[in-house]
Amino acid sequence: MWLYDLILVLIGFGLGIVSAGPLKNMFSGKWREDARQKKRVKLLSFLQQSSGKGYTAAELNQIVFKEKLNADDVDKLLSEIAESALIYNKSNRWYFADDVYRKHQKHYRGH
């Protein structure tokens, strides 16, 4: 009988350890911020790959997200990325700032 109880307790501990991270993310809302970060990275990497060419927010929504996002959400994501100075807006077109990236390349790569 005590062996059965011990097995149940160990299984409970194991489940608690495995599910602690996902449950914390779910209840703290961290998953929402993680999803926004993935979208920002997707936009930034697209603009970096096509550096030198500017895109409007509507074009980026169509190309990068296949128009699955609201136009206001794309504008907000672009504004958040622009705070890092890696992209800039000129005549309603968004460009990747190659010079800023090269200047701070070690910082952005995490070295």
N, C-alpha and C positions, 0 to 999 in steps of 0.2 A: 504494500500500500504506500509506504513512504517513497519507494522508487518511482511510482506513478506520479506522486505529488512533485517530486524533484524534477521529473521530466517535464511536467506542465509548467513549473516555475522557470526552467531553463528555456523552454519554447517561448514563454511570455517575455522573458528578458531579450531573447533574440529578436522577436517581433518588435519590441519596443525600440531596440537599437536601430533596426533596419528602417522602421517607419518614422523615426523622430525627425529626420531632416525634411522629408516631403511634407509631413504634417505641419512642421514649423513654417515652411514656405507657404503652404496653403492658407494658414490662419493669419500669418503676418502680412500677406499680400506681396511677398517678395517675388512670387511667380509672375505677377503682373509687371513689375519693374524689369524682371529678366526678359520677358517677352518684348517690352519696349526697347531694351538694350539690343536684342537681336535684330529688331527692325532698324535701329540706328546704324548698326554695323553693316547691315545689308545695303542701306542707302549710301553710307560712306564708302564702302568697298566698290560699289558700282561707279560712284563719281570719281574715285581714284583710278579705276581701270580706264575710264574714258576721260582722263584729265585733259584739259584744254578745250573741251566742249561743254557748253552750258545747257542745262535743261530747266524747263519750268517745273513747278511742283506737279502740275497735271501730267506732264510727260513722265516724270519720275514715278508717279503713282501707276501709270499705265505700264511702263516698262518693268519696273522693279517689283511691284506688288500686284500686277495684273488687275488693277482697279478694285482690289478687295478692301482697301482702306478708304475711309472718308477723306475728302480733300483737306479738311481742317486738321485731321490727325497727321497727314503728311507734312503740312506746313509747320505744325508744332514740332514734329521730329526734326525737320530741317533747321528750325530755329534753335533747338537744343544742341544740335551738332555744331551750328555756327558759333555757339558760345565758346567752343574749344578752338576757334579760329582755323580749323582745318578746311572749312568751306566758307564761301562768301556769296552774297546775293548781289548781282549787278543787273539792273534793268529786268527784274523779275525772273532772272535765270540764275541757277545755282552752279557754282564752279568749285572744283577742288583746288585748294591753295598749295600747289607744289612747293613753293618757296618756303612756306611755313613748315611744311612736313619735312623737307630736307634739313632745315635749320634745327629742328627738334627731333630728328629721326630716332635718336637713342631713347629719348623720353617716351615717344609714342610706341616704340617696340618693347618697352619694359626692361631695357638693359640698365 
